[in-house]
C-alpha cells in the first residue's frame, strides 16, 4: 500500500510574526497556524480555555422540557430508570445522570444497561416490558441511545412509560414518539454546537435539572459542586467516543482531565490505580484513550457494563477497588480475544488474495465475539486503510461493527446498502448493524462495490500530515511541554506530527510488550540522542540493524518513569534509506 508524507506549507515570516504576537515558540506557532488558528486573539482563547464559554443548557433542544418532567417525577416520588448504552459514553452519561438525580432528592432512581451480546445496542422491547412490569407509570430516560428506536418508543407509550430520549447519534428520517427528545442536532433547534457526545448531552440535562433546584438560573451549591466534579466523566466519554475536540468538547476535556487528576472520585481513583495513571504530573487524552477507557469498555464488551457504572458511583472504597480490578481483568481478556481475531482476519484477507482493488474490508466468522468486533474493525481499518466491517455470524442473527477512514462517511455508506438489514446506526466514523446470516454474503459484496465506486484516489492513499520538520536538538523538554499545552488532542485537534531526516538507529532495536509487538529505539542525529517507541511495529522495525539511516515521522511526548521526565518520540512512520527507492514501516 502507498504511504506518503505531506509536509504542511509554512510561511516563515508569518510564523515569526504569530509567535511574537502570541508569545509562543515558533514551532508552537506553526502548529496553531496549521489548525487554522491564525488570529492572535483566537489563539489566546484556544490556549486559555474557560468554563464560562459553555453554552447554557436551555439552548439544547428538548432539555428544558425533559428537565421539567424529571423534576416533576422527583417531586411525585415516581420511579425513574436511566437506560444507558454499554460503551464508555453511555456508562459515563448514565453515572452522571443517576448521581445527579440522587443528589437532587430522587428516592427511587435506578440505572439499566443492556448486555451487548444478549440484548444488543439501544432500547429493546423485552427490557422495556420488564421495566414497566415492575412499577406502573415509570419514567425512563435514555442516555446515548434511542433516537432511532421508533418501534420501542411506541411500545413504551403503550406500556404507560414516560419516555425521555437523550442521544447524539445520527438522526434518521423519522423521530421516535417519545415524551421528550434531547439532541443537539434536533430538527428545528438552534444549538450552537452539534458535536456533543452522549455523556455531554446527559450532563447538559443534569445541569438544567440542577438549575431547577437552585434559583432557576444557577444550581444550588452542593449540586454546582457535583456538576464541576462531573466534568471528569464527560471528559472521559468525549475522548473515548471520538467526537471533535472543539468548542464545548475542548472545554469539557481540558477541565475534566484536570478534575480527574486533581480530585478523582473513588471509582476513577481505583481505575487509575489499576491503569497505572496515578502519580503522573498530568493526565492526558492518551492516558484516557489507552488506559482508562478500554477498561470501562471491556465490561460492556465481555461482561455487563452495569458493573462499570457501579464502580463510578459507589461510595465504598473497597468495592470501587474490587470492581476496578475486575475491569482490568476483563480488559486483559479482551486484548487476548482481539489479538486472536485480528490475526484470523488478516489470514482471511490474505487467503482472498490480499487487499487488491477492494473498496472495503467486510469479514465475518461464527466464533468471533460480538463484544470485540468493533475494536477489530478499527484495527483492520488502520491496517488496510479501507472502511471495515466485522460481523459475528450467529445462527439466528448477525451483529456487526464498522469503522471508517479519514474523510469517508461510513454511516451514509451503510445506509446506501441497507436493503435487507434488520437495523443499523452510528455516525461518520463508526457504526453498528444487524442482519440475517443469509443476507451477509450479498451485503458484503454490495458494500464493497459501493465503496469501490465512491472512494476517491486521495482517500485510498494513507496520508500522514506533517506539521513541521525539526532537528532532534530542537526537542527540549520545555518545547515539548509547550506542545502538550495545546491539549486536549483528538478528533479535530490531532496531536502534532513532526519529522526529521538523517537519523541513525543506535544499537539494536529492542522488542518489548507482553506480545512482543512494540519496539524501543535510540535515535541519533548530529550528536543528539533521543529515545523512541514504535507501537505495534515489531515485525517491521525489530530487525533493522544498528546504524541504519532513516527519516522518521513522530509524535513528541514526555515519558515519565520513577519521577523522571524525558522527551520521547512516538514513531508514526519510518522511511529507511537515503535516496532511490525507500521502504516504509508504519504503525498499525
C-alpha positions in Angstrom: 0.0 0.0 0.0 1.2 3.5 -0.8 2.2 5.8 2.0 3.0 9.4 1.6 4.1 12.2 3.8 2.6 15.6 3.3 4.5 18.5 4.9 2.1 21.3 5.6 3.2 24.6 4.0 4.9 27.1 6.2 5.5 30.9 5.8 8.5 31.7 8.0 7.6 35.4 8.1 4.0 34.7 9.2 5.3 32.1 11.8 7.7 34.6 13.3 5.0 37.3 13.5 2.5 35.0 15.0 5.0 33.7 17.6 5.7 37.2 18.7 2.1 38.2 18.9 1.0 35.1 20.8 4.3 34.8 22.9 4.7 31.1 22.0 7.7 29.3 20.5 7.8 29.4 16.6 7.2 25.6 16.4 4.0 26.0 18.5 3.0 29.0 16.3 3.4 26.8 13.3 1.2 24.1 14.8 -1.5 26.6 15.7 -1.4 28.0 12.1 -1.8 24.5 10.7 -5.0 24.3 12.7 -6.2 27.5 11.0 -5.8 29.4 14.2 -4.3 32.5 12.6 -5.7 35.3 14.8 -3.7 36.1 18.0 -6.9 36.7 20.0 -8.3 33.4 18.8 -5.0 31.7 19.7 -5.1 33.2 23.2 -8.7 31.9 23.6 -7.5 28.5 22.4 -4.7 28.4 25.0 -6.8 29.9 27.8 -9.8 27.6 27.9 -12.7 28.9 30.1 -15.7 27.1 31.5 -17.8 30.3 31.2 -17.9 29.7 27.4 -20.1 26.6 27.8 -23.5 27.1 26.2 -26.5 27.4 28.5 -28.4 24.1 28.7 -31.6 25.9 28.0 -30.4 26.2 24.4 -30.2 22.4 24.0 -33.3 21.3 22.1 -35.6 19.4 24.5 -33.5 20.0 27.6 -36.0 22.3 29.4 -39.0 20.1 28.8 -37.1 16.9 29.8 -35.7 18.6 33.0 -39.2 19.8 33.9 -40.6 16.2 33.5 -37.7 14.8 35.6 -38.2 17.4 38.4 -42.0 16.6 38.5 -41.2 12.9 38.7 -38.9 13.5 41.6 -41.5 15.7 43.4 -44.1 13.0 42.8 -41.8 10.3 44.1 -42.1 8.3 40.8 -39.6 5.7 39.8 -37.0 6.8 37.3 -34.8 4.4 35.3 -31.7 5.7 33.5 -31.3 3.5 30.4 -27.8 3.8 29.1 -25.6 2.4 26.4 -22.9 -0.1 27.2 -19.8 1.8 26.0 -17.8 4.4 27.8 -20.0 7.2 26.6 -23.2 5.5 27.9 -21.6 4.4 31.1 -20.3 7.9 32.0 -23.6 9.6 31.0 -25.6 7.1 33.0 -23.4 7.7 36.0 -23.7 11.5 35.7 -27.5 11.5 35.4 -28.1 8.8 38.1 -25.8 10.6 40.6 -27.4 14.0 39.8 -31.0 12.7 40.4 -29.9 11.1 43.7 -28.4 14.3 44.9 -31.5 16.2 43.7 -33.7 14.1 46.0 -34.9 11.3 43.9 -35.8 8.4 46.2 -36.4 5.8 43.6 -33.9 6.0 40.7 -32.1 3.1 39.1 -30.0 2.5 36.1 -30.2 -0.2 33.4 -27.7 -1.0 30.7 -28.4 -3.9 28.3 -26.0 -6.7 27.7 -24.3 -6.3 24.4 -24.4 -9.9 23.3 -27.9 -10.9 24.5 -29.8 -7.6 24.0 -27.8 -5.5 21.5 -27.5 -1.8 21.2 -30.1 0.7 22.4 -33.6 0.3 23.7 -35.0 -3.2 23.4 -38.6 -4.3 23.8 -38.0 -7.0 26.4 -36.2 -4.7 28.7 -38.9 -2.0 28.5 -41.6 -4.6 29.1 -39.8 -5.9 32.2 -39.2 -2.3 33.5 -42.9 -1.5 33.0 -44.0 -4.6 34.8 -42.1 -3.7 38.0 -44.0 -0.4 38.5 -46.7 1.4 36.6 -46.1 4.9 35.3 -42.3 4.8 35.4 -40.1 7.4 33.8 -37.3 6.1 31.5 -34.5 8.4 30.5 -32.2 7.1 27.8 -28.5 8.1 27.6 -26.5 7.8 24.4 -29.3 5.8 22.6 -32.9 5.9 21.5 -33.0 8.5 18.7 -33.7 5.7 16.1 -35.8 3.5 18.4 -39.2 4.1 16.7 -40.8 0.7 17.5 -39.5 0.7 21.1 -40.8 4.3 21.7 -44.3 3.2 20.6 -44.1 0.2 22.9 -43.1 2.4 25.8 -46.1 4.6 25.3 -48.4 1.6 25.2 -46.9 0.4 28.4 -47.5 3.7 30.2 -43.8 4.6 30.4 -43.0 8.3 30.2 -40.0 8.1 27.8 -37.3 10.8 27.6 -34.7 10.2 24.9 -31.3 11.8 25.2 -28.9 11.0 22.4 -26.3 12.4 20.0 -26.2 9.8 17.2 -27.3 10.4 13.6 -31.0 11.2 13.4 -33.0 9.1 10.9 -35.8 10.2 8.6 -38.4 9.8 11.4 -38.2 10.7 15.1 -39.3 8.3 17.9 -42.7 9.2 19.6 -41.1 9.9 22.9 -42.5 12.3 25.5 -39.3 14.4 25.2 -36.3 14.3 22.9 -33.0 15.9 23.8 -30.5 16.1 21.0 -28.0 18.8 19.9 -29.0 18.5 16.3 -32.7 18.1 16.6 -34.6 19.5 13.6 -35.7 23.0 14.2 -33.2 23.5 17.0 -30.5 26.2 17.0 -28.0 24.8 19.4 -24.6 26.4 18.7 -22.6 23.1 18.8 -23.9 19.9 17.5 -21.0 17.5 18.3 -21.5 16.7 21.9 -21.1 13.1 23.0 -23.9 11.2 24.8 -22.4 12.0 28.2 -22.2 15.7 27.2 -25.9 15.7 26.4 -26.6 13.9 29.7 -24.5 16.5 31.5 -26.4 19.4 30.0 -29.7 17.8 31.0 -28.3 17.2 34.6 -27.2 20.9 34.6 -30.7 22.0 33.7 -32.2 19.8 36.4 -29.8 21.3 38.9 -30.8 24.8 37.9 -34.4 23.8 38.8 -33.3 23.1 42.4 -31.5 26.4 42.6 -32.8 29.8 41.7 -33.7 28.8 38.2 -30.5 30.2 36.7 -27.9 28.7 38.9 -27.7 25.3 40.7 -27.6 25.2 44.5 -24.1 25.0 46.0 -24.0 21.2 46.5 -25.4 20.5 43.0 -22.9 23.0 41.5 -20.1 21.2 43.2 -21.4 17.9 41.7 -21.5 19.4 38.2 -17.9 20.6 38.4 -16.8 17.1 39.5 -18.9 15.5 36.7 -16.6 17.3 34.1 -14.2 14.3 34.6 -16.8 11.8 33.4 -17.8 14.0 30.4 -14.1 14.3 29.5 -13.6 10.5 29.7 -16.6 9.9 27.4 -15.7 12.7 25.0 -12.2 11.3 24.4 -13.4 7.7 24.2 -16.3 8.5 21.7 -14.0 10.3 19.3 -16.1 13.4 18.8 -14.4 16.5 17.6 -12.4 18.2 20.4 -13.6 21.7 19.5 -15.9 24.3 21.1 -17.6 22.8 24.2 -15.8 19.4 23.9 -12.5 21.1 24.3 -13.6 22.8 27.4 -15.1 19.6 28.9 -11.9 17.7 28.2 -9.4 20.4 29.4 -11.2 20.9 32.7 -12.3 17.3 33.0 -8.8 15.9 32.8 -7.6 18.4 35.4 -10.5 17.4 37.6 -9.8 13.7 37.4 -6.1 14.3 38.0 -6.6 16.7 41.0 -9.6 15.1 42.7 -10.7 11.8 41.2 -13.8 10.1 42.6 -13.4 6.8 44.4 -14.2 4.8 41.3 -11.9 6.8 39.0 -9.1 6.7 41.6 -9.4 2.9 41.7 -9.4 2.7 37.9 -6.4 5.0 37.6 -4.6 2.8 40.1 -5.0 -0.4 38.0 -4.2 1.5 34.8 -1.0 3.0 36.3 -2.2 6.5 35.8 -1.9 7.7 39.4 1.1 9.8 40.4 1.7 11.3 36.9 2.4 15.0 36.6 -0.7 15.3 34.4 -3.5 13.3 32.8 -3.6 13.3 29.0 -6.1 12.2 26.4 -3.7 9.4 25.7 -4.0 8.2 29.4 -7.8 8.2 28.9 -7.8 6.6 25.5 -5.4 3.9 26.1 -5.6 3.4 29.9 -9.0 4.3 31.4 -11.5 4.0 28.6 -10.6 0.5 27.4 -11.1 -0.9 30.9 -14.6 0.6 31.1 -15.4 -0.6 27.6 -14.2 -4.1 28.5 -17.1 -4.5 30.9 -19.7 -3.9 28.2 -17.8 -6.0 25.6 -17.4 -9.2 27.7 -19.5 -8.9 30.8 -22.1 -6.3 31.8 -21.5 -2.5 31.8 -23.6 -2.2 34.9 -20.5 -3.0 36.9 -18.7 -0.1 35.4 -21.5 2.3 36.4 -21.4 0.8 39.9 -17.6 1.4 40.1 -18.1 5.1 39.0 -20.9 5.8 41.5 -20.1 3.7 44.6 -19.2 5.4 47.9 -17.4 2.2 49.2 -13.6 2.4 48.5 -13.1 -1.4 48.8 -16.0 -2.1 46.4 -14.5 0.5 43.9 -11.1 -1.2 44.0 -12.6 -4.6 43.6 -14.6 -3.5 40.6 -11.6 -1.7 39.0 -9.5 -4.9 39.3 -12.4 -6.9 37.8 -12.5 -4.4 34.9 -8.7 -4.7 34.5 -9.1 -8.5 34.2 -11.8 -8.1 31.6 -9.6 -5.8 29.6 -6.7 -8.3 29.6 -9.1 -11.0 28.3 -10.5 -8.5 25.7 -7.0 -7.9 24.5 -6.3 -11.6 24.1 -9.6 -12.2 22.1 -8.9 -9.1 20.0 -5.4 -10.2 19.1 -6.7 -13.6 18.1 -9.5 -12.3 15.9 -7.2 -9.7 14.2 -4.8 -12.5 13.3 -7.5 -14.6 11.9 -9.0 -11.7 9.9 -5.6 -10.9 8.4 -5.3 -14.6 7.3 -8.7 -14.4 5.7 -7.7 -11.3 3.7 -4.5 -13.0 2.6 -6.5 -16.1 1.6 -8.8 -14.0 -0.5 -5.8 -12.5 -2.4 -5.0 -9.5 -0.2 -6.4 -6.1 -0.4 -6.2 -5.7 -4.2 -8.8 -3.4 -5.6 -11.2 -3.8 -2.6 -13.2 -0.8 -1.7 -13.8 -2.2 1.8 -12.9 -5.0 4.2 -16.0 -7.0 5.2 -15.4 -10.1 7.1 -17.4 -12.4 9.4 -17.0 -15.6 11.4 -19.3 -17.7 13.6 -16.9 -17.8 16.5 -15.9 -14.2 16.7 -17.0 -12.5 19.9 -19.6 -9.8 19.3 -18.2 -7.6 22.0 -14.8 -7.2 20.4 -15.6 -6.9 16.7 -15.8 -3.1 16.9 -12.2 -2.9 18.0 -11.2 -5.4 15.4 -12.9 -3.4 12.7 -10.9 -0.4 13.8 -7.6 -2.3 13.7 -8.4 -3.6 10.1 -9.3 0.0 9.0 -5.9 1.0 10.3 -4.1 -1.9 8.7 -5.7 -1.8 5.3 -6.8 1.8 5.1 -10.3 0.9 3.9 -13.7 1.1 5.6 -14.0 -2.1 7.5 -17.0 -4.1 8.8 -16.6 -7.1 11.0 -19.5 -9.5 11.7 -20.2 -12.1 14.4 -22.1 -14.6 12.3 -24.6 -16.3 14.6 -27.2 -18.9 13.6 -30.2 -16.6 14.1 -28.7 -13.1 14.0 -25.5 -11.4 12.8 -24.2 -8.5 14.7 -21.6 -6.2 13.1 -19.5 -3.2 13.8 -17.8 -0.8 11.3 -15.0 1.7 11.4 -14.1 4.3 8.8 -11.1 6.0 7.4 -10.5 9.8 7.3 -12.9 11.6 5.1 -15.2 8.7 4.5 -18.8 8.7 5.8 -19.4 5.2 7.0 -22.9 5.7 8.2 -24.0 7.1 4.8 -22.3 4.2 3.0 -24.1 1.6 5.2 -27.4 3.5 4.7 -26.9 3.3 0.9 -26.5 -0.5 1.2 -29.1 -1.0 3.9 -31.6 -3.1 1.9 -32.3 -6.3 4.0 -30.6 -5.0 7.2 -32.6 -5.5 10.4 -31.1 -2.3 11.8 -28.1 0.0 11.8 -27.0 3.2 13.5 -24.0 5.3 14.3 -22.1 8.2 12.7 -19.5 9.0 10.1 -16.6 7.2 11.9 -18.3 4.2 13.5 -21.5 2.2 13.1 -23.2 -0.9 14.1 -25.6 -3.1 12.1 -27.6 -6.3 12.3 -28.8 -8.7 9.6 -29.9 -12.3 9.0 -27.0 -14.8 8.4 -28.3 -15.5 4.9 -28.0 -11.8 3.9 -24.3 -11.4 4.9 -22.7 -12.5 1.6 -24.8 -10.2 -0.6 -24.3 -7.3 1.8 -20.6 -7.8 1.8 -20.5 -7.7 -2.0 -22.9 -4.8 -2.2 -20.9 -2.7 0.4 -17.6 -3.4 -1.2 -18.9 -2.5 -4.6 -20.4 0.7 -3.3 -17.2 1.8 -1.6 -15.2 1.0 -4.7 -17.4 3.4 -6.6 -17.2 6.3 -4.2 -13.8 6.1 -2.7 -11.5 8.7 -4.2 -7.9 8.1 -5.1 -7.0 10.6 -2.4 -8.9 8.7 0.2 -7.3 5.4 -0.8 -3.8 6.7 -0.1 -2.7 6.7 3.5 -1.5 10.3 4.0 0.5 11.3 7.0 0.2 15.1 7.6 3.5 16.5 9.0 3.2 19.8 10.9 6.9 20.7 10.7 10.4 19.4 10.1 12.7 19.7 13.1 16.1 18.7 14.4 16.3 16.3 17.4 18.3 19.1 19.2 15.2 21.3 18.9 13.1 19.0 21.1 13.9 20.2 24.6 11.7 19.3 27.5 10.3 22.8 27.6 9.4 22.8 23.9 7.5 19.5 24.2 5.7 20.9 27.3 4.6 23.8 25.2 3.3 21.4 22.6 1.4 19.5 25.3 -0.2 22.8 26.4 -2.2 22.6 23.1 -4.0 19.6 24.6 -6.6 18.2 24.6 -5.7 16.3 21.4 -8.1 14.1 19.5 -10.6 14.3 16.6 -10.5 17.9 15.1 -7.3 18.7 17.0 -4.8 15.8 16.2 -1.6 15.5 18.1 1.2 17.3 16.1 3.2 15.1 13.9 6.8 16.2 13.3 9.5 14.7 11.1 13.3 14.7 10.9 15.8 13.1 8.5 19.4 12.0 8.6 18.7 9.9 11.8 20.7 6.8 12.7 19.5 3.9 14.8 21.9 3.5 17.8 22.2 -0.1 18.8 19.8 -2.9 18.1 16.1 -2.1 18.3 14.6 -3.7 21.4 11.3 -5.6 21.1 9.0 -5.1 24.1 5.4 -5.7 25.2 3.6 -8.7 26.5 3.1 -9.9 22.9 6.5 -8.6 21.8 4.7 -6.3 19.3 6.4 -2.9 20.2 9.9 -1.6 19.6 12.1 0.7 21.6 14.9 2.5 19.8 17.5 5.1 20.3 17.9 7.6 17.5 20.9 9.9 17.0 21.3 13.0 14.8 24.4 15.3 14.9 25.3 14.3 18.4 21.8 14.4 19.9 20.3 11.1 21.0 16.6 10.6 21.9 14.6 7.5 22.9 11.7 6.4 20.8 8.9 3.9 21.0 7.2 2.3 17.9 3.8 0.8 18.9 2.8 -2.4 17.0 5.8 -2.2 14.7 8.0 -5.1 15.9 7.6 -7.1 12.7 8.6 -4.1 10.6 11.3 -2.4 12.6 12.6 -5.1 15.0 15.2 -6.5 12.6 16.7 -3.2 11.5 20.4 -3.2 12.1 22.3 -0.7 14.2 23.5 2.3 12.2 20.5 2.2 9.8 19.9 5.7 8.4 16.4 6.9 8.1 13.8 9.6 8.3 11.2 9.4 11.0 7.7 10.9 11.5 6.8 11.0 15.1 4.7 12.4 17.9 6.7 14.3 20.5 5.9 13.2 24.0 7.2 13.2 27.6 7.9 9.8 29.2 7.6 9.7 33.0 9.2 6.9 34.9 10.1 6.8 38.6 9.7 10.6 38.9 12.0 11.3 35.9 10.7 13.1 32.8 12.3 13.0 29.5 11.5 13.6 25.8 10.4 10.5 23.9 9.4 10.1 20.2 6.3 8.0 19.4 7.1 6.8 15.9 4.3 7.0 13.4 6.3 6.2 10.2 9.8 5.4 9.1 11.5 5.8 5.7 14.6 3.7 5.5 17.4 4.7 3.2 18.6 8.0 1.8 17.9 8.0 -1.9 16.4 5.8 -4.6 13.5 3.6 -3.5 12.6 3.8 0.1 10.8 1.3 2.3 8.1 2.3 4.7 7.2 1.0 8.1 4.0 2.4 9.5 2.4 1.9 12.9 -0.8 -0.2 12.7 
